[in-house]
Amino acid sequence: MRPSRALATSLSAPAEQRRWRYQVLPTLRGTVLDVGAGSGICGAALDPRAHWLALEPSPGRRLAAAVRARSRSRLLSATAEQIPLEDGSVDAVICSTVLCSVTDPPRALTEILRVLRHHGRLVFFEHVASAPGTAAHRAQRLVRPLTRLLGHGCDPCRDTAATIYRAGFSAVELETLRTGGPLGGLAPVIRGQAVR
């Protein structure tokens, strides 16, 4: 695995995610696939000229309303492991706290690579496991059944950074954040981009 840059921040993970969303997502152009679109919050941050594809296995009313409210958008009711798009059909992919909850992260990343155009990029902000053997990692293992049940299947013990590095992208830029707040030390996150 390639080394990543580690940063500490006083902001909480949700505040860092919000900041990431409004700094990174407006830079995406062309056709943008939002994997695990949830309520559609990422679509609101995209450039209005971008074509937003909101992928969600069980879309709710809020996501459907967000798609209807935005021109150049489409709802795709499917999983990340079976993206219903042609090879090389999107310019960018967003994964925002979704790889921690998909059933098969390597398969999801294989599908993301498949649908990305040459030189297309994946941008991500993801929960990751704390270092093995640490108190934080032991705590993550203890709360995993609860987060899987109440956190949309989130598994805080996944080594998502390693999974991204192994997926086959031509380049990966990744930062690990130690966020502030009461759970900051227990819930490290990564952010960055990977280029096909």
Secondary structure, DSSP 4 states (H G I P E B T S, - for coil): ----EEEE-SS-HHHHHHHHHHHHGGG--SEEEEET-TTSHHHHHS-TTSEEEEE-SS--HHHHHHHHHSSSEEEE-S-TTS--S-TT-EEEEEEES-TTTSS-HHHHHHHHHHHEEEEEEEEEEEE-PPPTTSHHHHHHHHHHHHHHHHTTT--TT--HHHHHHHTT-SEEEEEEEE--STTGGG--EEEEEEE-
